[in-house]
């Protein structure tokens, strides 16, 4: 078999894969573009005209209405604060727990790992009643720190599993060298371990931020006061049976989607490294 023949088939295979990925990306992007398209239409164009047609004139007023209906000043701060605080806490706790589990082979740490795995197997929706009962008993409902603690509790199991799989690939010799240089255990963790986990941390931040930012069930369960509600709770109200302003609702979806998409683009390089690192053995 000639080298030119093998190279031609390899090139054709790559072209076919690239074409398939382009088609999949276009099909994935199409609903997003359609939401943006509908958010710029008038109500008449939405209900009467072709849903796939472009608007005759972009209705930027829909976004102004969406900002007002979402109470963006309050809800954006609440959503951002809950997401940032819970994700930061989970990143630190999951990294520390994964480090301890990966570096210790005793029964206690093996049991701890299995304990976290059990937490992944149980959907948190099935635990709403006990979660709310505990939160109400401890007076955590209708408080900022209460919903943050609930997000930490719900997301910690998966994040420990994720970080442990990455931690096993970090060379232990670097930590031993740091200890020989006189570094304390805290200095080793902060200066040696965490910098090596940037791809894993980026993956954790993106996935957990998506879950928390877009969460509706937990936010509606633990918060009933308007001053503490998130954007998703107010977004649901735009789709209620009493509301017919779906163009503004589409604009609200775009507003809700934009910040988390910006985060993904900013951390995309590390996210790809984190996803592919698990497939590399060495």
C-alpha positions in Angstrom: 0.0 0.0 0.0 1.5 3.3 -1.0 2.0 6.2 1.4 0.1 8.5 -0.9 -2.9 6.3 -0.8 -2.9 6.0 3.0 -2.4 9.8 3.3 -5.3 10.5 1.0 -7.6 8.3 3.0 -6.4 10.0 6.2 -7.1 13.4 4.7 -10.5 12.3 3.5 -11.3 10.9 7.0 -10.4 14.2 8.6 -12.4 16.2 6.1 -15.5 14.0 6.8 -15.1 14.4 10.6 -14.7 18.2 10.2 -17.8 18.3 8.0 -19.8 16.3 10.5 -18.7 18.5 13.4 -19.6 21.6 11.4 -23.1 20.3 10.8 -23.6 19.3 14.4 -22.3 22.8 15.5 -24.7 24.5 13.1 -27.7 22.4 14.3 -26.7 23.2 18.0 -26.3 27.0 17.3 -29.6 27.2 15.3 -32.0 27.3 18.3 -29.8 30.0 20.0 -29.9 32.2 16.9 -33.7 31.6 16.6 -34.2 32.9 20.2 -32.1 36.0 19.4 -34.2 36.4 16.2 -37.5 36.1 18.1 -36.3 38.5 20.8 -36.1 41.3 18.2 -39.5 40.9 16.7 -42.8 42.6 17.4 -45.7 40.6 18.9 -47.5 40.7 15.5 -44.5 39.2 13.7 -44.1 36.5 16.4 -47.7 35.3 16.3 -48.7 36.0 12.6 -45.5 36.0 10.5 -43.0 33.3 9.6 -41.2 32.4 12.9 -37.9 31.8 10.9 -38.1 35.1 9.1 -35.9 38.0 10.2 -37.6 41.0 11.9 -38.5 43.9 9.6 -37.0 46.3 12.2 -35.1 45.1 15.3 -37.2 45.8 18.4 -34.5 46.7 20.9 -37.3 47.9 23.1 -38.0 44.2 24.0 -34.6 44.2 25.9 -35.5 47.3 27.8 -38.8 45.7 28.8 -37.0 42.5 29.7 -34.6 44.4 32.0 -37.5 46.0 33.8 -39.6 42.8 34.1 -36.5 40.8 35.4 -35.8 43.5 38.0 -32.3 43.1 36.7 -30.6 45.3 39.3 -31.6 42.9 42.1 -31.9 39.6 40.4 -28.6 39.8 38.5 -26.7 40.6 41.7 -28.4 37.7 43.5 -27.7 35.2 40.7 -24.1 36.3 40.4 -23.5 36.3 44.1 -25.0 32.9 44.7 -23.1 31.5 41.7 -19.7 33.0 42.5 -19.8 32.3 46.3 -20.9 28.7 45.9 -18.6 27.8 43.0 -15.6 29.4 44.8 -16.3 27.4 48.0 -16.9 24.1 46.0 -13.6 24.6 44.1 -11.6 24.9 47.3 -13.4 22.2 49.2 -13.5 19.7 46.3 -9.8 20.3 45.5 -8.8 19.8 49.2 -10.9 16.7 49.5 -9.7 15.2 46.2 -6.1 15.8 47.3 -6.6 14.0 50.6 -8.4 11.1 48.9 -5.9 10.7 46.1 -2.8 10.8 48.4 -4.1 8.6 51.2 -5.0 4.9 50.7 -6.4 4.2 54.1 -9.9 2.8 54.6 -11.3 6.1 55.9 -10.4 7.9 52.6 -11.6 5.0 50.4 -14.9 5.1 52.3 -15.0 8.9 51.9 -14.6 8.5 48.2 -17.4 6.0 48.0 -19.6 8.3 50.2 -19.2 11.1 47.6 -20.0 8.7 44.8 -23.3 7.7 46.5 -24.1 11.4 46.5 -23.9 11.5 42.7 -26.2 8.5 42.3 -29.0 10.1 44.2 -30.7 13.0 42.3 -31.0 16.1 44.5 -34.6 16.5 43.3 -35.5 13.4 45.3 -34.1 15.1 48.4 -36.0 18.3 48.2 -38.2 17.5 51.2 -35.4 16.6 53.6 -33.3 19.5 52.3 -36.1 21.9 52.9 -36.8 20.4 56.3 -33.2 20.8 57.4 -33.0 24.3 56.0 -36.2 25.4 57.6 -35.1 23.9 61.0 -31.7 25.6 60.8 -33.4 28.9 59.7 -31.5 28.8 56.4 -34.5 29.6 54.2 -34.9 33.1 52.8 -31.2 33.8 53.5 -28.4 34.3 51.1 -25.9 32.1 53.0 -28.6 29.4 53.3 -29.1 29.0 49.5 -25.3 29.2 49.0 -24.8 26.3 51.5 -27.5 24.3 49.7 -25.7 24.8 46.4 -22.5 23.7 47.9 -24.0 20.6 49.4 -25.7 19.6 46.2 -22.7 20.1 43.9 -19.9 18.9 46.1 -20.2 15.2 45.4 -19.7 15.4 41.6 -16.9 18.0 42.0 -15.0 15.8 44.4 -15.3 12.9 41.9 -14.1 15.2 39.0 -11.1 16.6 40.9 -10.1 13.2 42.3 -9.8 11.8 38.7 -7.5 14.7 37.8 -5.6 14.6 41.1 -4.4 11.0 40.4 -2.4 12.4 37.4 -0.5 15.0 39.4 3.0 13.8 40.1 3.5 13.2 43.8 7.3 13.9 43.4 6.6 17.6 43.1 4.9 17.7 46.5 7.7 15.7 48.1 10.3 18.1 46.7 8.3 21.0 48.1 8.1 19.4 51.5 11.9 18.8 51.5 12.3 22.5 50.8 10.5 23.2 54.0 7.0 24.1 52.7 4.1 23.4 55.0 1.1 21.3 53.9 -0.9 24.4 53.2 1.9 26.0 51.2 2.2 22.7 49.2 -1.5 22.7 48.4 -1.7 26.4 47.5 1.6 26.8 45.6 2.2 23.3 44.0 -1.1 21.4 43.8 -3.6 24.1 42.8 -1.5 25.6 39.9 -1.3 22.1 38.4 -5.1 21.8 38.6 -6.0 24.8 36.5 -7.6 22.8 33.7 -9.6 20.8 36.2 -10.6 23.9 38.1 -11.7 25.6 34.9 -13.9 22.5 34.0 -15.3 22.5 37.5 -16.0 26.3 37.4 -17.8 26.1 34.1 -19.9 23.1 34.8 -20.9 24.2 38.3 -21.5 27.8 37.2 -23.9 26.5 34.5 -25.8 24.5 37.0 -26.1 27.2 39.6 -26.7 30.1 37.2 -29.5 28.3 35.4 -31.0 26.7 38.5 -34.7 27.3 39.1 -35.9 24.5 41.5 -33.5 25.3 44.4 -33.9 29.0 44.1 -37.7 28.8 44.1 -37.7 26.3 47.0 -35.5 28.2 49.4 -36.4 31.8 48.5 -39.8 33.4 48.6 -38.8 37.0 49.3 -38.5 39.2 46.1 -35.3 40.8 47.2 -33.5 37.4 47.3 -34.9 35.9 44.1 -32.8 35.0 41.0 -33.2 35.8 37.3 -34.5 32.3 36.5 -37.4 32.7 38.9 -38.5 36.0 37.3 -37.9 34.5 33.9 -40.4 31.7 34.6 -43.0 34.4 35.5 -42.6 35.8 31.9 -43.9 32.5 30.6 -46.8 32.2 32.9 -50.4 31.9 31.7 -51.1 35.5 32.6 -48.3 36.8 30.5 -48.4 37.1 26.7 -45.3 39.1 26.1 -43.2 36.3 24.7 -40.9 38.6 22.7 -39.7 40.2 26.0 -39.4 36.7 27.4 -37.1 35.7 24.6 -35.0 38.8 25.2 -34.8 37.8 28.9 -33.4 34.4 27.8 -30.7 36.1 25.9 -29.9 38.4 28.9 -29.7 35.3 31.1 -27.6 33.4 28.6 -25.0 36.1 27.8 -23.0 36.2 31.1 -22.5 32.4 31.4 -21.6 32.2 27.7 -19.0 34.9 28.3 -17.5 32.8 31.1 -17.3 29.7 28.9 -15.5 31.7 26.1 -13.1 33.1 28.7 -12.2 29.7 30.1 -12.6 27.6 26.9 -8.9 26.9 26.5 -8.6 25.5 30.0 -11.9 23.7 29.7 -10.8 21.8 26.6 -7.5 20.8 28.3 -9.5 19.6 31.3 -11.9 17.5 29.3 -9.0 15.9 27.2 -6.7 15.4 30.2 -8.8 12.6 31.5 -8.1 10.6 28.4 -4.4 10.8 28.6 -2.4 8.3 30.7 1.1 9.0 31.8 
